[in-house]
Each structure stands twice: as structure tokens, then as C-alpha cells.
Amino acid sequence: MISVLVPSAASDHDAQLQRLTAAGTVRPFDPIVVDFIDAISKSVLLDLVMRRIPEMAAVAHWMRKAHVLELRAAFEAKRGQRIWLGRGTALHFAPANVDSIFLYSWFLSMLIGNANIVRLSQRRGEQVGLLLDKINAALEQEKFAPIRDRSLVLAYDYDDSLTARLSQACQVRVLWGGDESVRRLRSVPMNPLASEIVFPNRFSLAVLSAESIIQSTPEQMDQLAQRFCNDAYWFDQMACSSPRLVVWIGDSHRCESAQKFFWPRIEEELARRAVQYPEVVGMNKLVTAYVSAGNSLVDHIEHNPTGLVSRAHLSSQAGPGFRSLECGGGFFFERKCPDLSRLAPLLTERDQTLSYFGFDHKQLRAFAHSLPTRAVDRIVPLGTALNFSTIWDGSDLLQSFSREVDLQ
């Protein structure tokens, strides 16, 4: 079954697809596109229900006009006198685990001037429905007809024939999702002139200076707990950029002291937020802990593996395999490391975001230059791991959605 979600007036996806491909591109950062995105931002922020949903508030903040104009200024500064235009039609396959990611992908492509097709999961959350209602309401305004004519959001079950048709109609295909979903989609042929951007499963970690934790005031620890919980517990720890490994930097004694200081504050913050999970999540964490121990990945499990904070210490023999255990719900592997420079060789190409606390820019820059091939694409302050950027997984999306005309 195929459902046309946007625009709401389009019941026939084939007709809308033809309309969309015939419409072509608009100029990058066209004023009508900037105004449309700002209208969605204001609509979400004025909605008392939606603005209480953290990820929706974050999306609305990102979409505000002031930020979009900052993106335009950065784009124009990088472009200079070169000619960068939209590629044509962009086809986006959104992940099921992070509802809002489709909007960033779609709207960045829209800002470059592309027409856009978005395929959403049938398992999308309720907040996505609310967001699509806002988008459809804005598209009913005649001034936004150029956006309406260049947009198609669909939901359908696995249908390789439809995916193939859409893939033949696009000039750029964007795949967000798990490794298996990405492999399956990449097997579907696309327009030979199209390019492809792929965002498969990734793994992320938090790196904390034990000494900085110990020296923090109670007020600083409260703020740190809030930031860590934002990174780890939004999306139930299932976002690729949410930390699943916590690395403590310092000697063993200082690391243990910092842990005793840090984790109770996290539990207090979760209690303040009234975070709760069904019993099945606790059982899943218990199984993950025991499987990890049985495979010699961990050498110590904390006393409450089913709690909101579940911790397992990686053994010295643990290879990279623990990264494939996608448990979520507040399950953290831990590791101690005497120095930040000693961490780099332990990282792999699967590692995406490293969020940090207690390190200065000079230390982090030296660390970045020591990274193995393809390991870690983002190094960000703790509390900003989920903040979306135009640079994602090592790619500049605004440039990836563009093509350059070589004028000589």
C-alpha cells in the first residue's frame, strides 16, 4: 500500500511524481524556500504540544530564519564566484529510529533548490504525523505552490519496483538507515547519472576527563548530567550519534572516583525527568550484559543491569565486536584510558561521533590528526551530539546536494 503524505491534496503519487520532475530546480536559497522553512518553524514553536517534544523543539530551532540565513552566508562564502546549482530531484530514504532526520535531509536539499521525494517508514512516530500536518497546512497557501509542486512524501512497505521507479527519476539518492536496509536499497539500480549519499549504522562514544569531573562544582555537575542525558536518552539511545561507550581518561584511581561522582548525578537527572522504560527494555539490557560477558567482551557488570543506567566494563581483550550490540535504553560500555592519545588506535571506521568533556581545542586537534583511517567524523562538546549539522558523517550535505557548472 502506497500512502501520499505530502502534499495532502495529491492522492495519485504518479501524477505528483510527474509534476515534480517537470518542475525542475529553483535557485539555491530561493526566498520562497527560506520563507517556507521559517513558516514551519514558527508553526511548530507556536504549538503547545509540539514544542514540549524535545526533538521537535530542536527541529524548529534549527529551521528558524536566522539559522537558515547563517547557512546561506556560509554556503555563499564557500562557493565564492563558482556556479553551484541544485542537482535536480533528490530521493531520501528516512530511518525508522530517528523520526526527525528526514526533515533535515529534505530541507537542506530544498534549500539548494532541488525537488524532493521522501520515503518514510510505516513505523513513524506520532510526532511525525503532527509535523506533516504543519507542512501540509503551509503548502495549502498559494505562495508556497513552488514548494508543493516539488515535494512528494510517501510511505510504503518494501516495494523494489516502486523504489526502482523513484530511483530512475532522481539525480541524487540519500540512504539513511541500518546496514541491511542500506545494502538492500543500494542493490536497486538508479539513474546512471545520479549520485548517492549513504548513512548506514554508526557507533558513538563520550570521552570524559576524570580530573575535570572530580573538580566540577555541584552546579557544573547538574549541567553536565543534563547534557549527557540529552545526548544519550533522546531517541532511547538509538540515534547513531548517541553515546553507547563512555571512555574515562586518567589513571585508574581518578577514573573510579569520577565514576562514583558522575553516575549518581545521571540517575538523579533521569528521575527528575521521570524517564521510564517498559520491563522488556530492562530484560534486553540484562541479556546484552550477559551475552557480552559470555563472549569475553566485558569483565565487570555493575550491580543493576536492568536499571535506567546499565554499565558494563570492557575487558582488555575486547575487540571491535561490541559495537554491533544495539541495545539502547541506557546501556553503556565503559573503558578507562590513561591518556587521550592512547584512545585513537582503539577506534574504527564504524565510530561516528565523539562527544567530550574536559579537553581543550589544542588537545582535540592533535587527537583528530592521530585518528585511524575513517574513524570518527564528529568531535563535539557533550550535550550537542544530536545537534544536526550540514557536515554529517564527513560529508558537506549542501555541497553533496549541489552540482558545479564549470564556467571557463
C-alpha positions in Angstrom: 0.0 0.0 0.0 1.3 3.4 -1.0 0.3 6.5 1.0 0.9 10.0 -0.2 1.6 12.1 2.9 2.7 15.3 1.3 1.2 17.2 -0.4 -2.2 16.2 1.1 -4.1 17.2 -2.0 -2.1 14.7 -4.1 -3.8 11.3 -4.0 -2.0 10.0 -7.1 1.7 9.6 -6.4 2.5 9.0 -10.2 0.9 12.3 -11.1 2.7 14.1 -8.4 6.0 12.5 -9.4 5.5 13.7 -13.0 4.6 17.2 -11.7 7.7 17.2 -9.5 10.2 16.1 -12.1 8.8 18.6 -14.7 9.1 21.5 -12.2 12.9 21.3 -12.1 15.0 23.2 -9.7 15.0 26.7 -8.2 18.0 28.9 -7.3 19.9 27.9 -4.1 18.4 29.6 -1.0 15.5 31.0 -3.0 13.5 33.4 -0.8 10.3 31.4 -1.1 12.1 28.3 0.3 13.6 30.3 3.2 10.1 31.7 4.0 8.5 28.2 3.8 11.0 26.7 6.2 10.6 29.6 8.6 6.9 29.3 8.5 7.2 25.6 9.5 9.5 26.6 12.4 7.1 29.2 13.7 4.1 26.8 13.4 5.9 24.2 15.5 7.1 26.7 18.1 3.5 28.1 18.5 2.1 24.6 19.1 2.0 24.0 22.8 2.1 20.2 22.3 4.9 20.0 19.7 7.3 22.4 21.4 7.2 20.3 24.5 8.7 17.4 22.5 12.5 17.8 22.7 13.3 16.7 19.2 10.5 18.8 17.6 11.7 21.8 19.5 15.2 21.1 18.3 14.0 20.8 14.7 12.0 24.1 14.9 15.0 25.9 16.4 17.2 24.6 13.5 14.6 25.8 11.0 14.3 29.4 12.2 15.1 32.0 9.6 18.1 33.4 11.4 19.8 30.0 11.3 18.9 29.4 7.6 20.4 32.8 6.7 23.6 31.7 8.6 23.6 28.6 6.4 23.2 30.7 3.3 26.1 33.0 4.3 28.4 30.0 4.9 27.3 28.4 1.6 27.9 31.7 -0.4 31.3 32.2 1.3 32.4 28.7 0.3 31.0 29.0 -3.2 32.6 32.3 -4.0 32.2 33.1 -7.7 31.7 29.5 -8.7 28.3 28.3 -10.0 26.6 25.8 -7.7 23.1 24.7 -8.6 20.7 22.0 -7.4 21.2 18.5 -8.9 17.6 18.1 -9.9 15.5 15.6 -7.9 16.7 14.2 -4.6 15.3 10.9 -3.3 15.6 10.4 0.5 15.0 7.2 2.4 14.5 8.1 6.1 15.5 5.9 9.0 12.9 4.5 11.4 14.8 5.0 14.6 15.2 8.8 14.4 11.9 10.4 13.2 13.1 13.9 12.6 16.2 13.1 10.4 14.2 13.1 7.2 13.3 16.8 7.7 16.9 17.9 7.9 17.8 15.9 4.8 14.8 17.1 2.9 15.0 20.8 3.8 18.8 21.1 3.1 18.2 19.6 -0.3 15.2 22.0 -0.7 17.5 25.0 0.2 19.9 24.1 -2.6 16.9 24.2 -5.0 16.2 20.5 -5.6 12.8 18.9 -6.0 12.4 16.2 -3.4 10.9 12.7 -2.8 10.9 11.3 0.7 10.1 7.8 1.7 9.1 7.4 5.3 8.8 4.3 7.4 5.4 2.9 8.1 6.6 2.8 11.8 6.9 6.6 12.1 6.1 8.2 15.4 3.1 10.3 16.3 5.1 13.5 16.3 6.0 12.9 12.6 2.3 13.0 11.8 1.9 16.3 13.7 4.8 17.7 11.7 3.4 16.6 8.4 0.1 18.2 9.3 2.0 21.5 9.8 3.8 21.1 6.4 0.6 20.3 4.6 -1.2 23.3 6.1 1.6 25.6 4.9 1.6 24.1 1.4 -2.1 25.0 1.1 -1.0 28.6 0.8 -0.7 29.6 -2.8 2.5 31.5 -2.3 4.1 28.1 -1.4 2.9 26.4 -4.7 6.6 26.2 -5.9 7.4 24.0 -2.9 4.2 22.0 -3.2 5.0 21.2 -6.9 8.5 20.0 -6.0 7.6 17.8 -3.0 6.4 14.2 -2.6 6.5 12.4 0.7 5.4 8.7 0.6 5.0 5.8 3.0 5.1 2.3 1.6 6.2 -1.2 2.5 9.2 -2.8 0.8 8.5 -2.5 -2.9 11.6 -2.8 -5.0 9.7 -1.9 -8.2 8.5 1.4 -6.8 11.9 2.1 -5.3 13.4 1.4 -8.8 11.0 3.8 -10.5 11.8 6.5 -7.9 15.5 5.8 -8.2 15.4 6.2 -12.0 13.7 9.6 -11.6 16.3 11.1 -9.2 19.7 12.8 -9.7 20.8 12.1 -6.1 19.7 9.3 -3.7 20.1 9.6 0.0 20.0 6.5 2.2 19.6 6.7 5.9 19.2 3.5 7.9 20.6 0.3 9.2 23.3 -1.6 7.4 20.8 -4.2 6.0 18.4 -1.6 4.8 21.2 0.3 3.1 22.5 -2.8 1.4 19.1 -3.7 0.1 18.4 -0.2 -1.2 21.9 0.0 -2.8 21.1 -3.1 -4.8 18.2 -1.3 -6.5 19.6 0.4 -9.7 19.3 4.1 -10.1 19.6 6.7 -12.8 23.2 6.2 -14.2 23.8 10.0 -13.8 22.7 10.1 -10.2 25.0 10.3 -7.2 24.4 8.5 -3.9 25.0 9.6 -0.3 24.8 6.8 2.3 24.4 7.0 6.1 24.4 3.4 7.5 24.8 2.2 11.1 27.4 4.1 13.1 28.6 3.9 16.7 29.3 6.8 19.1 31.1 7.4 22.3 31.6 10.0 25.1 35.1 10.8 26.3 35.3 12.3 29.8 38.3 13.7 31.7 38.2 12.1 35.1 40.1 15.0 36.7 37.7 17.6 35.2 34.7 15.6 36.6 36.2 15.5 40.1 37.0 19.2 40.1 33.4 20.2 38.9 31.1 22.0 41.3 27.7 20.6 42.1 26.1 23.2 39.7 28.5 22.2 36.9 27.7 18.5 37.5 24.0 19.2 37.3 24.6 20.9 33.9 26.8 18.1 32.8 24.2 15.5 33.7 21.6 17.3 31.7 23.8 17.5 28.7 24.7 13.8 28.9 21.1 12.7 29.3 20.2 14.8 26.2 22.8 13.0 24.2 22.1 9.5 25.5 18.4 9.3 26.2 16.7 11.2 23.4 15.6 8.6 20.9 16.2 6.0 23.6 19.9 5.9 22.8 19.2 4.5 19.4 20.4 7.5 17.3 23.8 6.8 15.7 25.3 9.8 17.5 24.1 8.8 20.9 27.0 7.6 23.1 27.0 3.9 23.8 30.6 3.8 25.1 31.9 6.1 27.9 35.7 6.4 28.0 37.3 7.7 31.1 40.6 9.5 30.7 43.0 9.4 33.6 44.7 7.0 36.0 42.6 4.1 37.3 42.1 5.6 40.8 40.9 9.0 39.4 38.6 7.4 36.9 36.9 5.3 39.6 36.5 8.4 41.8 34.9 10.3 38.8 32.5 7.4 38.1 31.3 7.5 41.7 30.7 11.2 41.3 29.2 11.1 37.8 26.7 8.2 37.6 24.6 9.1 40.6 24.1 12.5 39.1 22.9 10.9 35.9 20.4 8.8 37.8 19.1 11.9 39.7 18.6 13.7 36.4 16.7 10.8 34.9 14.5 10.7 38.0 13.9 14.4 37.6 12.8 13.8 34.0 10.6 10.9 35.1 12.2 8.7 32.4 10.7 5.2 32.4 11.1 2.2 30.2 8.9 -1.0 29.9 10.3 -4.1 31.6 11.3 -5.6 28.3 13.9 -2.9 27.9 15.4 -3.9 31.2 15.4 -7.6 30.2 17.1 -6.7 26.9 19.9 -4.9 28.8 20.3 -7.8 31.1 20.7 -10.2 28.1 23.1 -7.8 26.4 25.2 -7.6 29.5 25.4 -11.4 30.0 26.0 -12.1 26.3 28.9 -9.5 26.4 30.3 -11.3 29.4 29.9 -14.7 27.9 31.8 -13.5 24.8 34.6 -12.0 27.0 33.7 -8.5 25.8 33.2 -7.3 29.4 34.9 -8.2 32.6 32.6 -6.4 35.1 28.9 -5.7 35.1 27.5 -3.1 37.5 25.0 -4.2 40.2 21.8 -3.1 38.4 22.0 -4.1 34.8 18.2 -3.6 34.3 18.1 -0.1 35.7 17.9 3.2 33.7 21.7 3.3 33.8 23.2 0.0 32.9 27.0 -0.3 32.8 29.5 -2.9 31.7 33.3 -2.5 31.7 35.0 -3.6 28.5 37.7 -6.3 29.0 41.3 -5.7 27.8 40.7 -8.5 25.2 37.5 -6.9 23.8 37.7 -6.4 20.1 35.5 -4.1 18.0 32.6 -6.6 18.1 30.8 -4.9 21.0 29.8 -2.1 18.6 27.3 -4.3 16.9 25.3 -4.8 20.1 22.5 -2.2 19.7 20.7 -2.4 23.0 19.6 1.2 23.8 17.6 2.3 26.8 20.7 3.5 28.7 23.1 0.6 28.3 26.7 1.8 28.4 30.0 0.1 27.9 32.9 1.7 29.8 36.6 1.8 29.3 39.5 3.6 31.1 42.3 5.1 29.2 45.4 6.8 30.8 45.7 9.5 28.1 43.6 10.8 25.2 46.3 10.0 22.7 46.0 6.3 23.7 42.4 6.2 22.6 42.9 6.8 18.9 44.2 3.3 18.0 41.2 1.7 19.6 38.7 3.5 17.2 37.3 2.1 13.9 35.6 3.3 10.8 32.3 2.5 12.4 32.8 5.2 15.0 30.9 8.4 14.1 30.5 11.0 17.0 32.9 11.6 19.9 31.4 13.9 22.5 33.8 15.2 25.0 34.2 17.0 28.4 37.3 18.4 30.0 39.6 18.8 26.9 40.8 21.9 25.2 40.9 22.6 21.4 44.6 22.0 21.1 44.3 18.5 22.7 41.4 17.6 20.5 43.0 18.9 17.3 46.1 16.8 18.0 43.8 13.8 18.7 41.9 14.3 15.4 45.2 14.2 13.5 46.1 10.9 15.1 42.8 9.1 14.1 43.0 5.9 12.1 41.5 5.8 8.6 37.8 6.8 8.5 37.4 6.7 12.3 35.3 9.4 13.9 33.6 12.1 11.8 32.4 14.4 14.5 34.1 15.7 17.7 31.6 17.8 19.6 31.0 19.1 23.2 29.0 16.8 25.5 25.3 17.8 25.1 25.5 18.5 21.4 25.9 15.0 19.9 22.3 15.1 18.5 22.6 18.6 17.0 22.3 18.3 13.3 24.9 20.0 11.1 25.4 20.5 7.4 28.6 18.4 7.8 27.5 14.9 8.6 29.5 11.7 8.5 32.3 13.5 6.9 30.2 15.0 4.0 29.1 18.6 3.4 25.4 18.0 2.6 24.9 21.3 1.0 27.7 20.6 -1.5 26.6 17.0 -1.9 23.1 18.2 -2.9 24.7 20.6 -5.4 26.4 20.3 -8.7 29.0 22.8 -10.1 28.9 24.2 -13.5 32.4 24.8 -14.8 32.3 28.2 -16.5 35.7 28.9 -18.3 
